[in-house]
Amino acid sequence: MGETLLFYVFSAAAIGTSALVIGQRNPMYSVLLLVASFGMMSGLYVLLDAPFIAVTQIVVYAGALMVLFLYVVMLLNRPGEDEGDWDAAHPLRKPGLARFGAGLALVLVVQLAWALVRTRGLQEPVSGAGGDGGSVRTIGRVLFQGYTFAFEATSILILVALVGGVYLANREEER
């Protein structure tokens, strides 16, 4: 009974903080609420008996990526959104772009439904090597032997995002 209650509390808090992330005008509040959302997700992982993923969620997402996001937000030095900054001719105000975004959201819903239908028949969790799929050694071996390219590509993507943030900050100063 206690775990069920904790599941509902963590789920409601994760949904609430995630909804507040997109509802904030101040980007600093959005980043801090995203950190709280990651913390709630980590709590859900603990309830699912996945402590390694819970700790990874905190260290990687709430730690490293959020520090990067905070750095970029502070570098851009944008305190908030002003409605006066956007006029009707702004490219993001076009109705075609809104339809494109709605289409992408529909594609995401279809993909999630397909993934749920496809994984419904799985009885055992899929592990990369052998029967002890939950040990840290097995997870590390699978990640660093089979997914080395994905790790390196992610690091390059984060580096490009950081360089893009510096470029945007310098472009704003020139105006």
Phi and psi in degrees as a GROMACS rama.xvg file:
@    title "Ramachandran Plot"
@    xaxis  label "Phi"
@    yaxis  label "Psi"
@TYPE xy
-65.8716  -39.7319  GLY-2
-67.8571  -35.2709  GLU-3
-65.2275  -42.2047  THR-4
-64.1746  -44.0729  LEU-5
-61.6311  -38.5702  LEU-6
-59.849  -46.3049  PHE-7
-65.9101  -38.2248  TYR-8
-65.4176  -49.0603  VAL-9
-64.3221  -38.7996  PHE-10
-65.05  -46.7098  SER-11
-63.4609  -40.996  ALA-12
-66.8258  -39.3081  ALA-13
-65.364  -43.4765  ALA-14
-66.3198  -42.0189  ILE-15
-63.9633  -47.7596  GLY-16
-67.3251  -34.31  THR-17
-67.026  -38.259  SER-18
-67.6354  -37.2674  ALA-19
-69.477  -25.8385  LEU-20
-58.757  -44.5249  VAL-21
-85.1544  -9.32888  ILE-22
-94.8853  -3.43892  GLY-23
-86.1468  143.997  GLN-24
-88.9692  -26.9886  ARG-25
-91.8988  120.471  ASN-26
-64.4289  -27.479  PRO-27
-65.5733  -40.9672  MET-28
-65.1341  -36.8995  TYR-29
-62.7055  -42.9133  SER-30
-65.5166  -42.6512  VAL-31
-66.8467  -37.4762  LEU-32
-67.7398  -32.1709  LEU-33
-66.5882  -37.1783  LEU-34
-62.1653  -42.466  VAL-35
-63.3738  -39.3386  ALA-36
-62.955  -41.7324  SER-37
-63.3742  -35.7401  PHE-38
-63.9328  -40.6386  GLY-39
-65.6042  -39.374  MET-40
-63.7808  -37.2217  MET-41
-63.6051  -39.7426  SER-42
-61.7865  -38.3653  GLY-43
-64.6012  -38.5578  LEU-44
-64.7582  -37.3507  TYR-45
-63.1037  -41.0268  VAL-46
-65.5475  -26.1215  LEU-47
-87.8939  12.5764  LEU-48
58.4793  43.4599  ASP-49
-126.46  69.8697  ALA-50
-66.6014  -30.881  PRO-51
-64.8945  -44.0718  PHE-52
-67.521  -35.3792  ILE-53
-62.8089  -46.2934  ALA-54
-67.6057  -38.8263  VAL-55
-63.1219  -38.9836  THR-56
-58.3838  -44.419  GLN-57
-70.0883  -48.3986  ILE-58
-68.1523  -48.0922  VAL-59
-79.0105  -54.7559  VAL-60
-78.9695  -57.8578  TYR-61
-69.732  -27.8762  ALA-62
-87.1196  -75.756  GLY-63
-69.222  -53.1017  ALA-64
-67.6677  -37.1283  LEU-65
-70.4048  -32.7979  MET-66
-62.8721  -41.1413  VAL-67
-63.1589  -45.1354  LEU-68
-62.5479  -44.1854  PHE-69
-61.3143  -39.9822  LEU-70
-61.1898  -45.5339  TYR-71
-67.4225  -41.6904  VAL-72
-63.4388  -43.3182  VAL-73
-69.8346  -32.0646  MET-74
-68.6828  -39.7702  LEU-75
-72.3773  -23.6163  LEU-76
54.7584  47.7741  ASN-77
-104.51  106.773  ARG-78
-68.4691  -27.7212  PRO-79
179.522  178.327  GLY-80
-91.167  140.229  GLU-81
-117.25  132.166  ASP-82
-65.4818  -27.6748  GLU-83
-70.4179  -20.3157  GLY-84
-70.6856  -24.3546  ASP-85
-107.728  120.748  TRP-86
-99.1151  177.754  ASP-87
-66.9539  -21.1705  ALA-88
-88.8249  2.09632  ALA-89
-64.0256  140.066  HIS-90
-60.3293  -28.3666  PRO-91
-80.3468  -4.41678  LEU-92
-94.2786  3.75378  ARG-93
-75.7414  139.06  LYS-94
-66.8469  -27.7528  PRO-95
-63.2443  -35.4002  GLY-96
-68.5691  -36.0919  LEU-97
-66.3933  -39.5095  ALA-98
-66.4233  -37.5251  ARG-99
-62.3612  -43.8653  PHE-100
-63.1187  -40.1885  GLY-101
-65.5676  -37.2318  ALA-102
-64.1396  -41.5623  GLY-103
-64.5243  -37.7557  LEU-104
-64.2458  -39.1832  ALA-105
-64.9736  -40.7752  LEU-106
-61.6293  -40.3218  VAL-107
-62.6728  -42.7989  LEU-108
-63.9387  -41.2174  VAL-109
-63.8544  -41.8969  VAL-110
-65.0118  -40.7925  GLN-111
-64.3808  -41.4034  LEU-112
-63.7744  -42.2667  ALA-113
-62.2299  -42.3507  TRP-114
-65.5283  -39.3725  ALA-115
-66.3633  -41.1882  LEU-116
-66.3753  -40.2907  VAL-117
-68.555  -37.4971  ARG-118
-89.0492  -2.90796  THR-119
-63.2898  -31.7895  ARG-120
-82.5179  -7.99622  GLY-121
-74.2781  131.039  LEU-122
-99.6955  -35.2946  GLN-123
-114.205  149.048  GLU-124
-65.5155  145.078  PRO-125
-84.4213  122.749  VAL-126
-117.585  156.977  SER-127
-79.3432  -29.7586  GLY-128
-150.874  109.443  ALA-129
73.5463  -162.03  GLY-130
-88.3066  -18.9639  GLY-131
-98.2653  62.8326  ASP-132
-66.0049  -11.7752  GLY-133
-99.0639  -5.91154  GLY-134
-76.0782  150.751  SER-135
-64.4195  -38.0717  VAL-136
-62.645  -43.5208  ARG-137
-66.8122  -43.5028  THR-138
-62.5607  -44.4694  ILE-139
-61.9093  -42.4811  GLY-140
-62.5402  -45.0793  ARG-141
-64.4918  -44.4095  VAL-142
-65.9225  -46.4936  LEU-143
-86.8828  -11.9319  PHE-144
-97.2424  -41.7224  GLN-145
-93.2994  -20.3946  GLY-146
-127.196  32.7038  TYR-147
-62.7956  -42.4681  THR-148
-61.8177  -40.8369  PHE-149
-63.541  -39.4115  ALA-150
-64.3935  -44.1219  PHE-151
-67.5703  -39.2309  GLU-152
-64.7095  -37.4365  ALA-153
-65.7693  -40.974  THR-154
-64.8493  -37.6847  SER-155
-67.3976  -39.5416  ILE-156
-61.9597  -42.598  LEU-157
-65.8094  -39.0387  ILE-158
-63.8737  -41.6945  LEU-159
-64.5559  -38.9671  VAL-160
-63.241  -39.7634  ALA-161
-65.6707  -44.5712  LEU-162
-63.2926  -39.1327  VAL-163
-63.0538  -39.4507  GLY-164
-63.5239  -41.6149  GLY-165
-64.2049  -41.3543  VAL-166
-62.2236  -45.6389  TYR-167
-64.0943  -38.083  LEU-168
-65.1104  -41.2715  ALA-169
-67.8204  -35.8387  ASN-170
-66.7123  -36.9095  ARG-171
-66.3935  -37.7452  GLU-172
-67.1007  -32.4937  GLU-173
-67.9986  -28.2739  GLU-174
